[in-house]
Every structure is written in structure tokens, then in C-alpha cells.
């Protein structure tokens, strides 16, 4: 493992199809990365600007760190064959993990997503410890 690798351990109940479950986990992490770092639906003067996927900035495979999934199987009494839902699990903790990693790396707390990289740089240059705006909030 190298810097930036992601190693989630996910309690999925019973893995009926382990490869499919790992795909769900990895897809959820990538979706949450986009939510945290790049994706924003922008409206300027009441007119949508994000009308094309090229303007939406979704992460692609080239933006993806290595993800090594570890499935933790604790069967659930309620689920079919002991399985649990897994699609949303990685989406919940990824954004806070990224924002905390930014704080641990540079000492600036992020309070709005997607992370405004320009506002983060300004905060660093000005000795500020918090960023409260996302890049689509700046006019």
C-alpha cells in the first residue's frame, strides 16, 4: 500500500457475491469522492450551468486511488441469507474522512463541500484555519 490508498473494512452481513459487493463498495467510495471534491450543480443567475457532464466534474478511473476492500461478515438475522445492504455504507464516511485528511495535512478545517481548492489555498496563505464556502458559493 502507498500514500492515498484506501482500505475499507465493511460489515456486509453475508457476502452472497463477494466480487459484486467489492464493486459496490469501490463505486460508493468514488461517488463520495466526487461529492466531496468536485461535483456541484451550478446555477448562475437562475440558469443552470452544469447542463453537460463535461461541466459536472465527476471523478474518473484516473482519479481513483487503489482501494483494497476487506469484507467483514457478521450475518444479519433480518436480511436474505444473512446479507445486509451495502450500497450506501461507503458513501457515509468517505467525505468526513477526506475533509479530516485535509485538516490533518494542512491544518485547515473544511465546512462546505465540494472542497473549494482556491478557498483552501487562500486560507493557507492567510493563516486561516477554516473554510466555510464551496467553490459554487463564491460569486
The first five atom37 places (N, CA, C, CB, O) and aatype in JSON, in Angstrom:
{
  "aatype": [20, 20, 20, 20, 20, 20, 20, 20, 20, 20, 20, 20, 20, 20, 20, 20, 20, 20, 20, 20, 20, 20, 20, 20, 20, 20, 20, 20, 20, 20, 20, 20, 20, 20, 20, 20, 20, 20, 20, 20, 20, 20, 20, 20, 20, 20, 20, 20, 20, 20, 20, 20, 20, 20, 20, 20, 20, 20, 20, 20, 20, 20, 20, 20, 20, 20, 20, 20, 20, 20, 20, 20, 20, 20, 20, 20, 20, 20, 20, 20, 20, 20, 20, 20, 20, 20, 20, 20, 20, 20, 20, 20, 20, 20, 20, 20, 20, 20, 20, 20, 20, 20, 20, 20, 20, 20, 20, 20, 20, 20, 20, 20, 20, 20, 20, 20, 20, 20, 20, 20, 20, 20, 20, 20, 20, 20, 20, 20, 20, 20, 20, 20, 20, 20, 20, 20, 20, 20, 20],
  "atom_mask": [
    [1, 1, 1, 1, 1],
    [1, 1, 1, 1, 1],
    [1, 1, 1, 1, 1],
    [1, 1, 1, 1, 1],
    [1, 1, 1, 1, 1],
    [1, 1, 1, 1, 1],
    [1, 1, 1, 1, 1],
    [1, 1, 1, 1, 1],
    [1, 1, 1, 1, 1],
    [1, 1, 1, 1, 1],
    [1, 1, 1, 1, 1],
    [1, 1, 1, 1, 1],
    [1, 1, 1, 1, 1],
    [1, 1, 1, 1, 1],
    [1, 1, 1, 1, 1],
    [1, 1, 1, 1, 1],
    [1, 1, 1, 1, 1],
    [1, 1, 1, 1, 1],
    [1, 1, 1, 1, 1],
    [1, 1, 1, 1, 1],
    [1, 1, 1, 1, 1],
    [1, 1, 1, 1, 1],
    [1, 1, 1, 1, 1],
    [1, 1, 1, 1, 1],
    [1, 1, 1, 1, 1],
    [1, 1, 1, 1, 1],
    [1, 1, 1, 1, 1],
    [1, 1, 1, 1, 1],
    [1, 1, 1, 1, 1],
    [1, 1, 1, 1, 1],
    [1, 1, 1, 1, 1],
    [1, 1, 1, 1, 1],
    [1, 1, 1, 1, 1],
    [1, 1, 1, 1, 1],
    [1, 1, 1, 1, 1],
    [1, 1, 1, 1, 1],
    [1, 1, 1, 1, 1],
    [1, 1, 1, 1, 1],
    [1, 1, 1, 1, 1],
    [1, 1, 1, 1, 1],
    [1, 1, 1, 1, 1],
    [1, 1, 1, 1, 1],
    [1, 1, 1, 1, 1],
    [1, 1, 1, 1, 1],
    [1, 1, 1, 1, 1],
    [1, 1, 1, 1, 1],
    [1, 1, 1, 1, 1],
    [1, 1, 1, 1, 1],
    [1, 1, 1, 1, 1],
    [1, 1, 1, 1, 1],
    [1, 1, 1, 1, 1],
    [1, 1, 1, 1, 1],
    [1, 1, 1, 1, 1],
    [1, 1, 1, 1, 1],
    [1, 1, 1, 1, 1],
    [1, 1, 1, 1, 1],
    [1, 1, 1, 1, 1],
    [1, 1, 1, 1, 1],
    [1, 1, 1, 1, 1],
    [1, 1, 1, 1, 1],
    [1, 1, 1, 1, 1],
    [1, 1, 1, 1, 1],
    [1, 1, 1, 1, 1],
    [1, 1, 1, 1, 1],
    [1, 1, 1, 1, 1],
    [1, 1, 1, 1, 1],
    [1, 1, 1, 1, 1],
    [1, 1, 1, 1, 1],
    [1, 1, 1, 1, 1],
    [1, 1, 1, 1, 1],
    [1, 1, 1, 1, 1],
    [1, 1, 1, 1, 1],
    [1, 1, 1, 1, 1],
    [1, 1, 1, 1, 1],
    [1, 1, 1, 1, 1],
    [1, 1, 1, 1, 1],
    [1, 1, 1, 1, 1],
    [1, 1, 1, 1, 1],
    [1, 1, 1, 1, 1],
    [1, 1, 1, 1, 1],
    [1, 1, 1, 1, 1],
    [1, 1, 1, 1, 1],
    [1, 1, 1, 1, 1],
    [1, 1, 1, 1, 1],
    [1, 1, 1, 1, 1],
    [1, 1, 1, 1, 1],
    [1, 1, 1, 1, 1],
    [1, 1, 1, 1, 1],
    [1, 1, 1, 1, 1],
    [1, 1, 1, 1, 1],
    [1, 1, 1, 1, 1],
    [1, 1, 1, 1, 1],
    [1, 1, 1, 1, 1],
    [1, 1, 1, 1, 1],
    [1, 1, 1, 1, 1],
    [1, 1, 1, 1, 1],
    [1, 1, 1, 1, 1],
    [1, 1, 1, 1, 1],
    [1, 1, 1, 1, 1],
    [1, 1, 1, 1, 1],
    [1, 1, 1, 1, 1],
    [1, 1, 1, 1, 1],
    [1, 1, 1, 1, 1],
    [1, 1, 1, 1, 1],
    [1, 1, 1, 1, 1],
    [1, 1, 1, 1, 1],
    [1, 1, 1, 1, 1],
    [1, 1, 1, 1, 1],
    [1, 1, 1, 1, 1],
    [1, 1, 1, 1, 1],
    [1, 1, 1, 1, 1],
    [1, 1, 1, 1, 1],
    [1, 1, 1, 1, 1],
    [1, 1, 1, 1, 1],
    [1, 1, 1, 1, 1],
    [1, 1, 1, 1, 1],
    [1, 1, 1, 1, 1],
    [1, 1, 1, 1, 1],
    [1, 1, 1, 1, 1],
    [1, 1, 1, 1, 1],
    [1, 1, 1, 1, 1],
    [1, 1, 1, 1, 1],
    [1, 1, 1, 1, 1],
    [1, 1, 1, 1, 1],
    [1, 1, 1, 1, 1],
    [1, 1, 1, 1, 1],
    [1, 1, 1, 1, 1],
    [1, 1, 1, 1, 1],
    [1, 1, 1, 1, 1],
    [1, 1, 1, 1, 1],
    [1, 1, 1, 1, 1],
    [1, 1, 1, 1, 1],
    [1, 1, 1, 1, 1],
    [1, 1, 1, 1, 1],
    [1, 1, 1, 1, 1],
    [1, 1, 1, 1, 1],
    [1, 1, 1, 1, 1],
    [1, 1, 1, 1, 1],
    [1, 1, 1, 1, 1]
  ],
  "atom_positions": [
    [[0.83, -1.18, 0.0], [0.0, 0.0, 0.0], [0.88, 1.24, 0.0], [-0.95, 0.0, 1.2], [1.95, 1.27, 0.61]],
    [[0.4, 2.25, -0.69], [1.11, 3.52, -0.75], [0.28, 4.63, -0.17], [1.51, 3.84, -2.16], [-0.84, 4.42, 0.3]],
    [[0.83, 5.84, -0.23], [0.12, 7.02, 0.25], [-1.16, 7.2, -0.55], [1.01, 8.28, 0.16], [-1.13, 7.13, -1.78]],
    [[-2.26, 7.42, 0.12], [-3.52, 7.66, -0.58], [-4.32, 6.4, -0.83], [-3.26, 8.33, -1.87], [-5.45, 6.49, -1.32]],
    [[-3.79, 5.23, -0.51], [-4.57, 4.01, -0.68], [-5.71, 4.0, 0.32], [-3.68, 2.76, -0.5], [-5.6, 4.55, 1.41]],
    [[-6.81, 3.38, -0.07], [-7.98, 3.3, 0.79], [-8.2, 1.84, 1.14], [-9.23, 3.91, 0.1], [-8.24, 0.98, 0.25]],
    [[-8.34, 1.54, 2.44], [-8.54, 0.18, 2.89], [-9.79, 0.13, 3.77], [-7.29, -0.35, 3.66], [-9.68, 0.16, 5.0]],
    [[-10.97, 0.05, 3.15], [-12.19, -0.02, 3.96], [-12.44, -1.42, 4.48], [-13.39, 0.45, 3.14], [-12.16, -2.41, 3.81]],
    [[-12.96, -1.49, 5.68], [-13.44, -2.75, 6.26], [-14.94, -2.55, 6.46], [-12.7, -3.13, 7.62], [-15.36, -1.69, 7.22]],
    [[-15.73, -3.35, 5.76], [-17.17, -3.12, 5.72], [-17.92, -4.35, 6.2], [-17.62, -2.74, 4.31], [-17.73, -5.45, 5.67]],
    [[-18.77, -4.16, 7.21], [-19.61, -5.24, 7.71], [-20.8, -5.35, 6.77], [-20.07, -4.99, 9.2], [-21.69, -4.5, 6.77]],
    [[-20.81, -6.41, 5.98], [-21.82, -6.55, 4.93], [-22.8, -7.69, 5.21], [-21.16, -6.78, 3.6], [-23.59, -8.07, 4.34]],
    [[-22.76, -8.23, 6.43], [-23.6, -9.39, 6.7], [-22.94, -10.6, 6.07], [-25.05, -9.19, 6.15], [-21.84, -10.98, 6.46]],
    [[-23.59, -11.19, 5.12], [-23.02, -12.31, 4.37], [-22.81, -11.87, 2.93], [-23.94, -13.57, 4.44], [-23.72, -11.32, 2.31]],
    [[-21.63, -12.11, 2.4], [-21.32, -11.76, 1.02], [-21.82, -12.87, 0.1], [-19.8, -11.52, 0.83], [-21.14, -13.88, -0.08]],
    [[-22.99, -12.68, -0.47], [-23.53, -13.68, -1.39], [-22.71, -13.69, -2.67], [-25.03, -13.39, -1.69], [-22.44, -14.76, -3.22]],
    [[-22.31, -12.52, -3.15], [-21.45, -12.39, -4.32], [-20.33, -11.41, -3.95], [-22.26, -11.89, -5.6], [-20.48, -10.21, -4.16]],
    [[-19.21, -11.91, -3.4], [-18.15, -11.04, -2.88], [-17.6, -10.05, -3.91], [-17.02, -11.88, -2.37], [-17.32, -8.9, -3.55]],
    [[-17.43, -10.44, -5.15], [-16.9, -9.54, -6.16], [-17.86, -8.38, -6.42], [-16.62, -10.3, -7.47], [-17.44, -7.23, -6.55]],
    [[-19.15, -8.68, -6.49], [-20.16, -7.64, -6.67], [-20.19, -6.69, -5.47], [-21.55, -8.27, -6.88], [-20.32, -5.48, -5.65]],
    [[-20.06, -7.23, -4.27], [-20.04, -6.41, -3.06], [-18.84, -5.47, -3.08], [-20.02, -7.31, -1.79], [-18.98, -4.29, -2.74]],
    [[-17.68, -5.98, -3.46], [-16.49, -5.12, -3.53], [-16.68, -4.02, -4.56], [-15.24, -5.96, -3.87], [-16.24, -2.89, -4.34]],
    [[-17.33, -4.32, -5.67], [-17.63, -3.31, -6.68], [-18.56, -2.23, -6.13], [-18.26, -3.95, -7.91], [-18.38, -1.04, -6.41]],
    [[-19.55, -2.65, -5.33], [-20.46, -1.69, -4.69], [-19.69, -0.77, -3.74], [-21.58, -2.43, -3.93], [-19.92, 0.44, -3.73]],
    [[-18.8, -1.33, -2.97], [-18.02, -0.55, -2.01], [-17.12, 0.43, -2.75], [-17.18, -1.47, -1.11], [-17.07, 1.61, -2.4]],
    [[-16.4, -0.04, -3.76], [-15.5, 0.83, -4.51], [-16.27, 1.92, -5.24], [-14.68, 0.01, -5.51], [-15.84, 3.07, -5.25]],
    [[-17.39, 1.58, -5.84], [-18.21, 2.57, -6.52], [-18.74, 3.63, -5.57], [-19.36, 1.9, -7.23], [-18.78, 4.81, -5.91]],
    [[-19.15, 3.22, -4.37], [-19.63, 4.16, -3.36], [-18.53, 5.11, -2.9], [-20.19, 3.41, -2.18], [-18.8, 6.29, -2.66]],
    [[-17.32, 4.61, -2.78], [-16.19, 5.46, -2.38], [-15.9, 6.49, -3.46], [-14.93, 4.6, -2.1], [-15.69, 7.66, -3.16]],
    [[-15.88, 6.08, -4.73], [-15.62, 7.0, -5.83], [-16.73, 8.05, -5.92], [-15.48, 6.24, -7.17], [-16.46, 9.23, -6.13]],
    [[-17.98, 7.61, -5.76], [-19.09, 8.55, -5.79], [-18.94, 9.58, -4.66], [-20.44, 7.8, -5.65], [-19.16, 10.77, -4.89]],
    [[-18.57, 9.15, -3.47], [-18.4, 10.06, -2.35], [-17.2, 10.98, -2.56], [-18.23, 9.27, -1.06], [-17.24, 12.13, -2.13]],
    [[-16.14, 10.49, -3.2], [-15.0, 11.36, -3.52], [-15.45, 12.51, -4.42], [-13.88, 10.55, -4.2], [-15.06, 13.66, -4.2]],
    [[-16.25, 12.2, -5.44], [-16.76, 13.24, -6.32], [-17.62, 14.23, -5.56], [-17.55, 12.64, -7.47], [-17.51, 15.44, -5.76]],
    [[-18.49, 13.71, -4.69], [-19.35, 14.57, -3.88], [-18.51, 15.52, -3.03], [-20.27, 13.72, -2.98], [-18.86, 16.69, -2.88]],
    [[-17.44, 15.03, -2.47], [-16.61, 15.81, -1.57], [-15.69, 16.79, -2.3], [-15.79, 14.89, -0.71], [-15.47, 17.91, -1.82]],
    [[-15.14, 16.38, -3.44], [-14.06, 17.16, -4.04], [-14.41, 17.93, -5.31], [-12.95, 16.27, -4.34], [-13.82, 18.98, -5.56]],
    [[-15.35, 17.44, -6.11], [-15.5, 18.08, -7.42], [-16.93, 18.34, -7.88], [-14.84, 17.26, -8.42], [-17.15, 19.31, -8.6]],
    [[-17.88, 17.53, -7.49], [-19.21, 17.61, -8.1], [-20.06, 18.71, -7.5], [-19.92, 16.29, -7.97], [-20.2, 18.81, -6.28]],
    [[-20.61, 19.53, -8.37], [-21.51, 20.58, -7.92], [-22.43, 20.96, -9.07], [-20.73, 21.81, -7.4], [-21.98, 21.13, -10.21]],
    [[-23.69, 21.1, -8.77], [-24.65, 21.56, -9.77], [-24.7, 23.08, -9.64], [-26.09, 20.91, -9.55], [-25.19, 23.61, -8.65]],
    [[-24.19, 23.76, -10.65], [-24.02, 25.21, -10.58], [-25.15, 25.91, -11.32], [-22.66, 25.62, -11.17], [-25.5, 25.55, -12.45]],
    [[-25.72, 26.91, -10.67], [-26.74, 27.76, -11.27], [-26.23, 29.2, -11.2], [-28.13, 27.6, -10.54], [-25.89, 29.69, -10.12]],
    [[-26.17, 29.88, -12.35], [-25.73, 31.28, -12.4], [-26.9, 32.14, -12.84], [-24.51, 31.45, -13.36], [-27.44, 31.96, -13.93]],
    [[-27.28, 33.09, -12.01], [-28.4, 33.99, -12.31], [-29.67, 33.22, -12.69], [-28.01, 34.93, -13.45], [-30.4, 33.61, -13.6]],
    [[-29.92, 32.13, -11.98], [-31.12, 31.34, -12.22], [-31.04, 30.4, -13.39], [-32.25, 32.23, -12.41], [-32.02, 29.7, -13.68]],
    [[-29.91, 30.35, -14.09], [-29.75, 29.5, -15.26], [-28.75, 28.39, -14.93], [-29.27, 30.33, -16.5], [-27.63, 28.67, -14.5]],
    [[-29.14, 27.12, -15.13], [-28.21, 26.02, -14.86], [-26.99, 26.1, -15.78], [-28.91, 24.67, -15.04], [-27.12, 26.23, -16.99]],
    [[-25.8, 26.01, -15.18], [-24.55, 25.98, -15.94], [-24.08, 24.55, -16.12], [-23.47, 26.82, -15.23], [-23.45, 24.22, -17.13]],
    [[-24.39, 23.7, -15.15], [-23.95, 22.29, -15.17], [-24.91, 21.44, -16.01], [-23.84, 21.73, -13.73], [-25.49, 20.48, -15.5]],
    [[-25.08, 21.79, -17.27], [-26.01, 21.05, -18.13], [-25.33, 19.94, -18.9], [-26.68, 22.0, -19.1], [-26.0, 19.12, -19.51]],
    [[-24.01, 19.89, -18.88], [-23.25, 18.86, -19.58], [-22.39, 18.11, -18.57], [-22.37, 19.49, -20.71], [-21.91, 18.69, -17.6]],
    [[-22.19, 16.82, -18.8], [-21.33, 16.06, -17.89], [-19.92, 16.6, -17.89], [-21.32, 14.58, -18.28], [-19.22, 16.48, -16.88]],
    [[-19.47, 17.2, -18.98], [-18.13, 17.78, -19.05], [-17.97, 18.92, -18.04], [-17.84, 18.28, -20.46], [-16.86, 19.19, -17.6]],
    [[-19.05, 19.57, -17.69], [-19.0, 20.67, -16.72], [-19.24, 20.19, -15.29], [-20.03, 21.72, -17.08], [-19.01, 20.94, -14.34]],
    [[-19.69, 18.97, -15.13], [-20.06, 18.47, -13.8], [-18.88, 17.97, -12.99], [-21.06, 17.37, -13.94], [-18.94, 17.96, -11.76]],
    [[-17.81, 17.57, -13.63], [-16.57, 17.15, -12.98], [-16.72, 15.91, -12.11], [-16.04, 18.28, -12.14], [-16.38, 15.93, -10.93]],
    [[-17.23, 14.83, -12.68], [-17.27, 13.56, -11.95], [-15.88, 12.93, -12.0], [-18.35, 12.59, -12.56], [-15.19, 13.04, -13.01]],
    [[-15.47, 12.27, -10.92], [-14.17, 11.6, -10.96], [-14.22, 10.41, -11.93], [-13.76, 11.12, -9.55], [-15.25, 9.77, -12.11]],
    [[-13.08, 10.15, -12.53], [-12.98, 9.0, -13.43], [-11.97, 8.01, -12.85], [-12.55, 9.46, -14.87], [-11.44, 8.22, -11.76]],
    [[-11.72, 6.97, -13.58], [-10.81, 5.93, -13.1], [-9.41, 6.49, -12.85], [-10.74, 4.79, -14.11], [-8.69, 5.98, -11.99]],
    [[-9.0, 7.52, -13.6], [-7.66, 8.08, -13.4], [-7.55, 8.86, -12.09], [-7.3, 9.0, -14.56], [-6.43, 9.13, -11.63]],
    [[-8.67, 9.23, -11.47], [-8.66, 9.94, -10.2], [-8.79, 8.99, -9.01], [-9.77, 10.95, -10.16], [-8.8, 9.44, -7.86]],
    [[-8.89, 7.72, -9.27], [-9.2, 6.73, -8.25], [-7.93, 6.18, -7.59], [-10.0, 5.59, -8.85], [-7.05, 5.68, -8.28]],
    [[-7.84, 6.27, -6.26], [-6.72, 5.62, -5.58], [-6.95, 4.11, -5.54], [-6.55, 6.18, -4.14], [-8.04, 3.63, -5.83]],
    [[-5.93, 3.38, -5.19], [-6.12, 1.94, -5.03], [-7.04, 1.71, -3.83], [-4.75, 1.21, -4.85], [-6.85, 2.3, -2.77]],
    [[-8.02, 0.86, -4.02], [-8.96, 0.53, -2.96], [-8.85, -0.97, -2.7], [-10.43, 0.93, -3.33], [-9.06, -1.78, -3.6]],
    [[-8.52, -1.34, -1.48], [-8.38, -2.74, -1.1], [-9.48, -3.03, -0.08], [-6.95, -3.06, -0.51], [-9.37, -2.65, 1.09]],
    [[-10.55, -3.68, -0.52], [-11.71, -3.92, 0.34], [-11.52, -5.16, 1.19], [-12.97, -4.06, -0.51], [-11.01, -6.18, 0.73]],
    [[-11.92, -5.04, 2.44], [-11.97, -6.19, 3.35], [-13.42, -6.34, 3.8], [-10.99, -5.99, 4.59], [-13.99, -5.45, 4.43]],
    [[-13.99, -7.47, 3.46], [-15.38, -7.72, 3.82], [-15.43, -8.39, 5.19], [-16.08, -8.6, 2.76], [-14.78, -9.4, 5.43]],
    [[-16.22, -7.81, 6.08], [-16.43, -8.37, 7.41], [-17.82, -8.99, 7.39], [-16.29, -7.27, 8.55], [-18.82, -8.3, 7.18]],
    [[-17.88, -10.3, 7.61], [-19.16, -10.99, 7.51], [-19.7, -11.36, 8.89], [-19.02, -12.25, 6.65], [-19.27, -12.33, 9.51]],
    [[-20.66, -10.55, 9.34], [-21.45, -10.84, 10.54], [-22.88, -10.96, 10.06], [-21.29, -9.73, 11.66], [-23.53, -9.95, 9.81]],
    [[-23.36, -12.15, 9.93], [-24.69, -12.37, 9.36], [-25.77, -11.58, 10.1], [-25.03, -13.85, 9.4], [-25.76, -11.46, 11.32]],
    [[-26.69, -11.06, 9.32], [-27.83, -10.31, 9.86], [-29.04, -11.23, 9.88], [-28.11, -9.02, 9.03], [-29.3, -11.94, 8.9]],
    [[-29.78, -11.23, 10.97], [-30.97, -12.06, 11.07], [-32.06, -11.59, 10.13], [-31.49, -12.07, 12.51], [-32.86, -12.41, 9.65]],
    [[-32.12, -10.28, 9.84], [-33.2, -9.72, 9.04], [-33.0, -9.89, 7.53], [-33.35, -8.27, 9.35], [-33.98, -10.0, 6.79]],
    [[-31.78, -9.92, 7.07], [-31.5, -9.91, 5.63], [-31.64, -11.28, 5.0], [-30.12, -9.37, 5.38], [-31.59, -12.3, 5.69]],
    [[-31.81, -11.31, 3.67], [-31.88, -12.6, 2.97], [-30.54, -13.33, 3.05], [-32.28, -12.39, 1.5], [-29.5, -12.77, 2.7]],
    [[-30.57, -14.56, 3.5], [-29.37, -15.39, 3.66], [-28.33, -14.74, 4.57], [-28.76, -15.67, 2.3], [-27.15, -15.09, 4.49]],
    [[-28.75, -13.82, 5.43], [-27.83, -13.15, 6.35], [-27.16, -11.93, 5.77], [-26.8, -14.11, 6.79], [-26.28, -11.36, 6.41]],
    [[-27.54, -11.5, 4.55], [-26.92, -10.35, 3.9], [-27.49, -9.03, 4.41], [-27.1, -10.43, 2.38], [-28.59, -8.99, 4.94]],
    [[-26.72, -7.96, 4.25], [-27.14, -6.6, 4.58], [-27.01, -5.75, 3.33], [-26.29, -5.99, 5.76], [-26.36, -6.15, 2.37]],
    [[-27.63, -4.58, 3.33], [-27.43, -3.63, 2.24], [-26.03, -3.05, 2.32], [-28.49, -2.5, 2.28], [-25.51, -2.85, 3.41]],
    [[-25.41, -2.79, 1.17], [-24.03, -2.31, 1.2], [-23.8, -1.06, 0.36], [-23.12, -3.4, 0.72], [-22.75, -0.43, 0.48]],
    [[-24.75, -0.69, -0.48], [-24.52, 0.4, -1.44], [-24.21, 1.74, -0.82], [-25.7, 0.54, -2.3], [-23.37, 2.47, -1.34]],
    [[-24.86, 2.1, 0.28], [-24.69, 3.43, 0.86], [-23.59, 3.48, 1.91], [-25.98, 3.89, 1.46], [-23.12, 4.57, 2.25]],
    [[-23.17, 2.35, 2.43], [-22.23, 2.33, 3.55], [-20.96, 3.14, 3.27], [-21.85, 0.9, 3.87], [-20.59, 3.96, 4.12]],
    [[-20.27, 2.96, 2.15], [-19.03, 3.72, 1.94], [-19.28, 5.2, 1.65], [-18.24, 3.12, 0.8], [-18.36, 6.01, 1.79]],
    [[-20.48, 5.56, 1.27], [-20.78, 6.96, 0.98], [-20.87, 7.81, 2.24], [-22.08, 7.07, 0.21], [-20.67, 9.02, 2.19]],
    [[-21.17, 7.19, 3.35], [-21.4, 7.92, 4.6], [-20.11, 8.46, 5.19], [-22.09, 7.02, 5.62], [-20.07, 9.61, 5.61]],
    [[-19.07, 7.67, 5.22], [-17.86, 8.08, 5.94], [-16.74, 8.62, 5.05], [-17.34, 6.92, 6.71], [-15.74, 9.1, 5.57]],
    [[-16.88, 8.55, 3.74], [-15.79, 8.97, 2.86], [-15.57, 10.48, 2.89], [-16.08, 8.53, 1.44], [-14.43, 10.93, 2.99]],
    [[-16.63, 11.27, 2.8], [-16.48, 12.73, 2.81], [-15.84, 13.22, 4.1], [-17.83, 13.4, 2.6], [-14.9, 14.01, 4.04]],
    [[-16.33, 12.8, 5.28], [-15.65, 13.25, 6.5], [-14.19, 12.79, 6.58], [-16.4, 12.75, 7.72], [-13.34, 13.5, 7.1]],
    [[-13.91, 11.6, 6.06], [-12.53, 11.1, 6.08], [-11.63, 11.98, 5.21], [-12.47, 9.64, 5.59], [-10.51, 12.3, 5.61]],
    [[-12.11, 12.38, 4.04], [-11.31, 13.24, 3.16], [-11.11, 14.61, 3.81], [-12.0, 13.4, 1.78], [-10.0, 15.13, 3.82]],
    [[-12.18, 15.19, 4.35], [-12.07, 16.51, 4.99], [-11.14, 16.46, 6.2], [-13.46, 17.02, 5.42], [-10.37, 17.39, 6.43]],
    [[-11.2, 15.38, 6.98], [-10.28, 15.24, 8.11], [-8.85, 15.03, 7.64], [-10.72, 14.07, 8.99], [-7.91, 15.49, 8.29]],
    [[-8.66, 14.33, 6.53], [-7.31, 14.15, 5.98], [-6.73, 15.5, 5.54], [-7.33, 13.17, 4.78], [-5.54, 15.77, 5.75]],
    [[-7.57, 16.34, 4.94], [-7.11, 17.69, 4.56], [-6.7, 18.46, 5.82], [-8.22, 18.46, 3.78], [-5.65, 19.09, 5.85]],
    [[-7.54, 18.4, 6.85], [-7.22, 19.09, 8.1], [-5.91, 18.57, 8.7], [-8.36, 18.91, 9.12], [-5.06, 19.36, 9.13]],
    [[-5.74, 17.25, 8.73], [-4.52, 16.67, 9.29], [-3.29, 17.03, 8.47], [-4.65, 15.15, 9.38], [-2.19, 17.16, 9.01]],
    [[-3.47, 17.2, 7.16], [-2.33, 17.52, 6.29], [-1.94, 18.99, 6.36], [-2.66, 17.15, 4.86], [-0.76, 19.31, 6.37]],
    [[-2.94, 19.89, 6.4], [-2.62, 21.32, 6.27], [-3.15, 22.19, 7.4], [-3.15, 21.84, 4.98], [-2.83, 23.38, 7.45]],
    [[-3.95, 21.63, 8.32], [-4.44, 22.39, 9.46], [-5.62, 23.3, 9.17], [-3.34, 23.2, 10.0], [-5.91, 24.21, 9.95]],
    [[-6.32, 23.07, 8.06], [-7.49, 23.87, 7.71], [-8.71, 22.96, 7.72], [-7.32, 24.57, 6.33], [-8.72, 21.94, 7.03]],
    [[-9.72, 23.33, 8.5], [-10.96, 22.56, 8.6], [-11.91, 22.97, 7.47], [-11.64, 22.77, 9.99], [-12.1, 24.16, 7.22]],
    [[-12.5, 21.99, 6.8], [-13.43, 22.22, 5.7], [-14.86, 22.06, 6.23], [-13.16, 21.23, 4.51], [-15.18, 21.05, 6.86]],
    [[-15.72, 23.06, 5.96], [-17.1, 23.02, 6.44], [-18.13, 23.05, 5.32], [-17.34, 24.18, 7.36], [-19.33, 23.1, 5.59]],
    [[-17.7, 23.01, 4.07], [-18.64, 23.04, 2.96], [-18.06, 22.23, 1.8], [-18.94, 24.49, 2.52], [-16.86, 22.3, 1.52]],
    [[-18.91, 21.47, 1.15], [-18.45, 20.67, 0.02], [-19.21, 21.05, -1.24], [-18.62, 19.16, 0.32], [-20.34, 21.53, -1.14]],
    [[-18.64, 20.86, -2.41], [-17.32, 20.3, -2.64], [-16.23, 21.24, -2.14], [-17.12, 20.0, -4.12], [-16.42, 22.46, -2.05]],
    [[-15.09, 20.67, -1.81], [-13.97, 21.43, -1.28], [-13.54, 22.46, -2.32], [-12.79, 20.5, -0.88], [-13.23, 22.12, -3.46]],
    [[-13.51, 23.71, -1.91], [-13.07, 24.8, -2.78], [-11.55, 24.89, -2.65], [-13.77, 26.17, -2.4], [-11.03, 25.4, -1.66]],
    [[-10.85, 24.39, -3.66], [-9.39, 24.35, -3.6], [-8.79, 25.75, -3.56], [-8.84, 23.58, -4.78], [-7.76, 25.96, -2.91]],
    [[-9.41, 26.7, -4.26], [-8.91, 28.07, -4.22], [-9.09, 28.68, -2.84], [-9.62, 28.93, -5.27], [-8.19, 29.36, -2.33]],
    [[-10.25, 28.46, -2.23], [-10.5, 28.97, -0.87], [-9.56, 28.31, 0.12], [-11.97, 28.73, -0.45], [-9.1, 28.95, 1.06]],
    [[-9.25, 27.03, -0.09], [-8.3, 26.33, 0.77], [-6.92, 26.96, 0.65], [-8.24, 24.83, 0.42], [-6.24, 27.18, 1.66]],
    [[-6.49, 27.25, -0.57], [-5.2, 27.89, -0.78], [-5.16, 29.28, -0.15], [-4.88, 27.98, -2.29], [-4.18, 29.66, 0.49]],
    [[-6.24, 30.06, -0.32], [-6.31, 31.39, 0.3], [-6.22, 31.28, 1.83], [-7.61, 32.11, -0.11], [-5.54, 32.07, 2.47]],
    [[-6.92, 30.3, 2.39], [-6.88, 30.11, 3.84], [-5.46, 29.78, 4.3], [-7.84, 28.98, 4.26], [-5.0, 30.31, 5.31]],
    [[-4.78, 28.93, 3.55], [-3.4, 28.59, 3.91], [-2.5, 29.83, 3.85], [-2.85, 27.5, 2.96], [-1.71, 30.07, 4.76]],
    [[-2.64, 30.61, 2.79], [-1.8, 31.81, 2.63], [-2.1, 32.85, 3.7], [-2.02, 32.43, 1.24], [-1.19, 33.58, 4.11]],
    [[-3.35, 32.94, 4.16], [-3.75, 33.94, 5.14], [-3.66, 33.45, 6.58], [-5.14, 34.4, 4.85], [-4.01, 34.18, 7.51]],
    [[-3.21, 32.22, 6.77], [-3.09, 31.67, 8.12], [-4.43, 31.34, 8.76], [-2.36, 32.64, 8.98], [-4.51, 31.23, 9.99]],
    [[-5.49, 31.18, 7.95], [-6.8, 30.85, 8.49], [-6.89, 29.35, 8.75], [-7.92, 31.3, 7.52], [-6.15, 28.57, 8.15]],
    [[-7.8, 28.96, 9.63], [-7.91, 27.54, 10.0], [-9.23, 26.92, 9.56], [-7.75, 27.39, 11.48], [-9.49, 25.75, 9.86]],
    [[-10.09, 27.69, 8.86], [-11.39, 27.16, 8.44], [-11.76, 27.68, 7.05], [-12.49, 27.53, 9.46], [-11.41, 28.8, 6.67]],
    [[-12.49, 26.83, 6.3], [-13.09, 27.23, 5.02], [-14.58, 26.9, 5.1], [-12.4, 26.49, 3.79], [-14.96, 25.76, 5.36]],
    [[-15.41, 27.92, 4.88], [-16.86, 27.74, 5.01], [-17.61, 27.86, 3.69], [-17.4, 28.75, 5.98], [-18.84, 27.81, 3.7]],
    [[-16.93, 28.02, 2.57], [-17.62, 28.15, 1.29], [-17.17, 27.05, 0.34], [-17.36, 29.53, 0.67], [-16.02, 26.62, 0.36]],
    [[-18.11, 26.61, -0.49], [-17.78, 25.71, -1.59], [-17.55, 26.58, -2.81], [-18.91, 24.64, -1.84], [-18.01, 27.72, -2.85]],
    [[-16.85, 26.07, -3.81], [-16.48, 26.91, -4.94], [-17.7, 27.43, -5.7], [-15.59, 26.14, -5.88], [-17.61, 28.46, -6.36]],
    [[-18.83, 26.74, -5.62], [-20.02, 27.25, -6.32], [-20.72, 28.36, -5.54], [-21.01, 26.11, -6.58], [-21.6, 29.03, -6.09]],
    [[-20.34, 28.57, -4.25], [-20.94, 29.62, -3.45], [-20.31, 30.99, -3.69], [-20.84, 29.27, -1.99], [-20.89, 32.02, -3.35]],
    [[-19.11, 31.0, -4.27], [-18.39, 32.24, -4.48], [-18.92, 32.94, -5.73], [-16.86, 31.98, -4.61], [-19.06, 32.31, -6.78]],
    [[-19.22, 34.22, -5.62], [-19.77, 34.97, -6.77], [-18.73, 35.92, -7.31], [-21.04, 35.75, -6.38], [-18.99, 36.63, -8.28]]
  ]
}
